[in-house]
Amino acid sequence: MDTAMPYVLLSAILFALGVMGVLIRRNALMIFMSIELMLNSANLALVAFARQWGQLDGQMFVFFIMTVAAAEVAVGLALIVTIFRARRSTNVDDLAQLKG
């Protein structure tokens, strides 16, 4: 068994849970957390493959993904808080009324 195989399997399970959270949940915060779970599962797979092949490219990509995730958190939470203040709800079905 490869040394990266258990980590890749865990990464696939976490990614599947994140996809299910995005598709099933209606709360914007839960969808946001599911997207973060998917990003972290991709990071886990990149680090596992980088360790198995002995190269630092995967770990370098993880730093870029973490930077993008930090920016996403800042912008995403600001949008969710603003929408909650205006609508008093974070249900994504209620946000369909915001279409122009």
Biotite code that builds the C-alpha atoms (Angstrom):
import biotite.structure as struc

atoms = struc.array([
    struc.Atom([0.000, 0.000, 0.000], chain_id="A", res_id=1, res_name="MET", atom_name="CA", element="C"),
    struc.Atom([1.315, 3.438, -0.890], chain_id="A", res_id=2, res_name="ASP", atom_name="CA", element="C"),
    struc.Atom([2.106, 5.808, 1.920], chain_id="A", res_id=3, res_name="THR", atom_name="CA", element="C"),
    struc.Atom([-0.161, 8.480, 0.424], chain_id="A", res_id=4, res_name="ALA", atom_name="CA", element="C"),
    struc.Atom([-3.139, 6.190, -0.143], chain_id="A", res_id=5, res_name="MET", atom_name="CA", element="C"),
    struc.Atom([-4.839, 6.621, 3.284], chain_id="A", res_id=6, res_name="PRO", atom_name="CA", element="C"),
    struc.Atom([-4.470, 10.395, 3.039], chain_id="A", res_id=7, res_name="TYR", atom_name="CA", element="C"),
    struc.Atom([-5.887, 10.487, -0.470], chain_id="A", res_id=8, res_name="VAL", atom_name="CA", element="C"),
    struc.Atom([-8.804, 8.319, 0.643], chain_id="A", res_id=9, res_name="LEU", atom_name="CA", element="C"),
    struc.Atom([-9.467, 10.661, 3.573], chain_id="A", res_id=10, res_name="LEU", atom_name="CA", element="C"),
    struc.Atom([-9.198, 13.604, 1.192], chain_id="A", res_id=11, res_name="SER", atom_name="CA", element="C"),
    struc.Atom([-11.777, 12.050, -1.153], chain_id="A", res_id=12, res_name="ALA", atom_name="CA", element="C"),
    struc.Atom([-14.169, 11.405, 1.731], chain_id="A", res_id=13, res_name="ILE", atom_name="CA", element="C"),
    struc.Atom([-13.813, 14.983, 2.999], chain_id="A", res_id=14, res_name="LEU", atom_name="CA", element="C"),
    struc.Atom([-14.316, 16.354, -0.506], chain_id="A", res_id=15, res_name="PHE", atom_name="CA", element="C"),
    struc.Atom([-17.465, 14.257, -0.964], chain_id="A", res_id=16, res_name="ALA", atom_name="CA", element="C"),
    struc.Atom([-18.815, 15.521, 2.368], chain_id="A", res_id=17, res_name="LEU", atom_name="CA", element="C"),
    struc.Atom([-18.131, 19.081, 1.231], chain_id="A", res_id=18, res_name="GLY", atom_name="CA", element="C"),
    struc.Atom([-19.952, 18.545, -2.064], chain_id="A", res_id=19, res_name="VAL", atom_name="CA", element="C"),
    struc.Atom([-22.914, 17.049, -0.219], chain_id="A", res_id=20, res_name="MET", atom_name="CA", element="C"),
    struc.Atom([-22.949, 20.038, 2.117], chain_id="A", res_id=21, res_name="GLY", atom_name="CA", element="C"),
    struc.Atom([-23.033, 22.467, -0.804], chain_id="A", res_id=22, res_name="VAL", atom_name="CA", element="C"),
    struc.Atom([-25.799, 20.574, -2.583], chain_id="A", res_id=23, res_name="LEU", atom_name="CA", element="C"),
    struc.Atom([-28.015, 19.754, 0.415], chain_id="A", res_id=24, res_name="ILE", atom_name="CA", element="C"),
    struc.Atom([-27.717, 22.710, 2.786], chain_id="A", res_id=25, res_name="ARG", atom_name="CA", element="C"),
    struc.Atom([-29.696, 25.931, 2.351], chain_id="A", res_id=26, res_name="ARG", atom_name="CA", element="C"),
    struc.Atom([-27.877, 28.030, 4.948], chain_id="A", res_id=27, res_name="ASN", atom_name="CA", element="C"),
    struc.Atom([-25.214, 30.280, 3.417], chain_id="A", res_id=28, res_name="ALA", atom_name="CA", element="C"),
    struc.Atom([-22.832, 29.757, 6.352], chain_id="A", res_id=29, res_name="LEU", atom_name="CA", element="C"),
    struc.Atom([-23.040, 25.967, 6.044], chain_id="A", res_id=30, res_name="MET", atom_name="CA", element="C"),
    struc.Atom([-22.431, 26.194, 2.291], chain_id="A", res_id=31, res_name="ILE", atom_name="CA", element="C"),
    struc.Atom([-19.466, 28.446, 2.981], chain_id="A", res_id=32, res_name="PHE", atom_name="CA", element="C"),
    struc.Atom([-18.048, 25.947, 5.480], chain_id="A", res_id=33, res_name="MET", atom_name="CA", element="C"),
    struc.Atom([-18.553, 23.110, 2.983], chain_id="A", res_id=34, res_name="SER", atom_name="CA", element="C"),
    struc.Atom([-16.540, 25.002, 0.369], chain_id="A", res_id=35, res_name="ILE", atom_name="CA", element="C"),
    struc.Atom([-13.756, 25.456, 2.917], chain_id="A", res_id=36, res_name="GLU", atom_name="CA", element="C"),
    struc.Atom([-13.870, 21.718, 3.625], chain_id="A", res_id=37, res_name="LEU", atom_name="CA", element="C"),
    struc.Atom([-13.424, 21.006, -0.083], chain_id="A", res_id=38, res_name="MET", atom_name="CA", element="C"),
    struc.Atom([-10.441, 23.374, -0.281], chain_id="A", res_id=39, res_name="LEU", atom_name="CA", element="C"),
    struc.Atom([-8.817, 21.723, 2.733], chain_id="A", res_id=40, res_name="ASN", atom_name="CA", element="C"),
    struc.Atom([-9.362, 18.256, 1.289], chain_id="A", res_id=41, res_name="SER", atom_name="CA", element="C"),
    struc.Atom([-7.597, 19.353, -1.890], chain_id="A", res_id=42, res_name="ALA", atom_name="CA", element="C"),
    struc.Atom([-4.743, 20.670, 0.266], chain_id="A", res_id=43, res_name="ASN", atom_name="CA", element="C"),
    struc.Atom([-4.493, 17.316, 2.024], chain_id="A", res_id=44, res_name="LEU", atom_name="CA", element="C"),
    struc.Atom([-4.254, 15.461, -1.287], chain_id="A", res_id=45, res_name="ALA", atom_name="CA", element="C"),
    struc.Atom([-1.594, 17.849, -2.609], chain_id="A", res_id=46, res_name="LEU", atom_name="CA", element="C"),
    struc.Atom([0.544, 17.457, 0.509], chain_id="A", res_id=47, res_name="VAL", atom_name="CA", element="C"),
    struc.Atom([0.161, 13.665, 0.451], chain_id="A", res_id=48, res_name="ALA", atom_name="CA", element="C"),
    struc.Atom([1.272, 13.429, -3.182], chain_id="A", res_id=49, res_name="PHE", atom_name="CA", element="C"),
    struc.Atom([4.113, 15.890, -2.609], chain_id="A", res_id=50, res_name="ALA", atom_name="CA", element="C"),
    struc.Atom([5.373, 13.782, 0.276], chain_id="A", res_id=51, res_name="ARG", atom_name="CA", element="C"),
    struc.Atom([5.101, 10.542, -1.676], chain_id="A", res_id=52, res_name="GLN", atom_name="CA", element="C"),
    struc.Atom([7.010, 11.875, -4.690], chain_id="A", res_id=53, res_name="TRP", atom_name="CA", element="C"),
    struc.Atom([9.502, 13.844, -2.617], chain_id="A", res_id=54, res_name="GLY", atom_name="CA", element="C"),
    struc.Atom([8.856, 17.190, -4.303], chain_id="A", res_id=55, res_name="GLN", atom_name="CA", element="C"),
    struc.Atom([7.804, 20.489, -2.802], chain_id="A", res_id=56, res_name="LEU", atom_name="CA", element="C"),
    struc.Atom([5.532, 21.574, -5.664], chain_id="A", res_id=57, res_name="ASP", atom_name="CA", element="C"),
    struc.Atom([2.374, 20.301, -3.939], chain_id="A", res_id=58, res_name="GLY", atom_name="CA", element="C"),
    struc.Atom([3.221, 22.071, -0.727], chain_id="A", res_id=59, res_name="GLN", atom_name="CA", element="C"),
    struc.Atom([3.874, 25.273, -2.658], chain_id="A", res_id=60, res_name="MET", atom_name="CA", element="C"),
    struc.Atom([0.402, 25.030, -4.217], chain_id="A", res_id=61, res_name="PHE", atom_name="CA", element="C"),
    struc.Atom([-1.065, 24.550, -0.737], chain_id="A", res_id=62, res_name="VAL", atom_name="CA", element="C"),
    struc.Atom([0.290, 27.944, 0.323], chain_id="A", res_id=63, res_name="PHE", atom_name="CA", element="C"),
    struc.Atom([-1.368, 29.568, -2.691], chain_id="A", res_id=64, res_name="PHE", atom_name="CA", element="C"),
    struc.Atom([-4.663, 27.805, -1.969], chain_id="A", res_id=65, res_name="ILE", atom_name="CA", element="C"),
    struc.Atom([-4.485, 28.930, 1.666], chain_id="A", res_id=66, res_name="MET", atom_name="CA", element="C"),
    struc.Atom([-3.971, 32.508, 0.507], chain_id="A", res_id=67, res_name="THR", atom_name="CA", element="C"),
    struc.Atom([-6.995, 32.327, -1.781], chain_id="A", res_id=68, res_name="VAL", atom_name="CA", element="C"),
    struc.Atom([-9.039, 30.702, 1.002], chain_id="A", res_id=69, res_name="ALA", atom_name="CA", element="C"),
    struc.Atom([-8.126, 33.512, 3.411], chain_id="A", res_id=70, res_name="ALA", atom_name="CA", element="C"),
    struc.Atom([-9.269, 36.107, 0.885], chain_id="A", res_id=71, res_name="ALA", atom_name="CA", element="C"),
    struc.Atom([-12.448, 34.101, 0.292], chain_id="A", res_id=72, res_name="GLU", atom_name="CA", element="C"),
    struc.Atom([-13.175, 34.036, 4.012], chain_id="A", res_id=73, res_name="VAL", atom_name="CA", element="C"),
    struc.Atom([-12.766, 37.800, 4.323], chain_id="A", res_id=74, res_name="ALA", atom_name="CA", element="C"),
    struc.Atom([-14.987, 38.630, 1.354], chain_id="A", res_id=75, res_name="VAL", atom_name="CA", element="C"),
    struc.Atom([-17.486, 35.810, 1.856], chain_id="A", res_id=76, res_name="GLY", atom_name="CA", element="C"),
    struc.Atom([-18.149, 36.505, 5.514], chain_id="A", res_id=77, res_name="LEU", atom_name="CA", element="C"),
    struc.Atom([-18.514, 40.222, 4.807], chain_id="A", res_id=78, res_name="ALA", atom_name="CA", element="C"),
    struc.Atom([-21.135, 39.446, 2.160], chain_id="A", res_id=79, res_name="LEU", atom_name="CA", element="C"),
    struc.Atom([-22.981, 37.009, 4.411], chain_id="A", res_id=80, res_name="ILE", atom_name="CA", element="C"),
    struc.Atom([-23.062, 39.502, 7.299], chain_id="A", res_id=81, res_name="VAL", atom_name="CA", element="C"),
    struc.Atom([-24.303, 42.268, 4.985], chain_id="A", res_id=82, res_name="THR", atom_name="CA", element="C"),
    struc.Atom([-27.044, 40.059, 3.542], chain_id="A", res_id=83, res_name="ILE", atom_name="CA", element="C"),
    struc.Atom([-28.049, 38.920, 7.035], chain_id="A", res_id=84, res_name="PHE", atom_name="CA", element="C"),
    struc.Atom([-28.370, 42.524, 8.188], chain_id="A", res_id=85, res_name="ARG", atom_name="CA", element="C"),
    struc.Atom([-30.572, 43.370, 5.216], chain_id="A", res_id=86, res_name="ALA", atom_name="CA", element="C"),
    struc.Atom([-32.717, 40.209, 5.112], chain_id="A", res_id=87, res_name="ARG", atom_name="CA", element="C"),
    struc.Atom([-32.401, 38.763, 8.658], chain_id="A", res_id=88, res_name="ARG", atom_name="CA", element="C"),
    struc.Atom([-31.810, 35.372, 7.058], chain_id="A", res_id=89, res_name="SER", atom_name="CA", element="C"),
    struc.Atom([-28.927, 33.420, 5.555], chain_id="A", res_id=90, res_name="THR", atom_name="CA", element="C"),
    struc.Atom([-31.180, 31.016, 3.660], chain_id="A", res_id=91, res_name="ASN", atom_name="CA", element="C"),
    struc.Atom([-30.045, 30.877, 0.035], chain_id="A", res_id=92, res_name="VAL", atom_name="CA", element="C"),
    struc.Atom([-33.636, 30.453, -1.172], chain_id="A", res_id=93, res_name="ASP", atom_name="CA", element="C"),
    struc.Atom([-34.420, 33.904, 0.220], chain_id="A", res_id=94, res_name="ASP", atom_name="CA", element="C"),
    struc.Atom([-31.496, 35.355, -1.725], chain_id="A", res_id=95, res_name="LEU", atom_name="CA", element="C"),
    struc.Atom([-33.140, 34.518, -5.054], chain_id="A", res_id=96, res_name="ALA", atom_name="CA", element="C"),
    struc.Atom([-35.212, 37.688, -4.569], chain_id="A", res_id=97, res_name="GLN", atom_name="CA", element="C"),
    struc.Atom([-32.052, 39.774, -4.979], chain_id="A", res_id=98, res_name="LEU", atom_name="CA", element="C"),
    struc.Atom([-31.943, 39.111, -8.725], chain_id="A", res_id=99, res_name="LYS", atom_name="CA", element="C"),
    struc.Atom([-32.146, 42.291, -10.779], chain_id="A", res_id=100, res_name="GLY", atom_name="CA", element="C"),
])
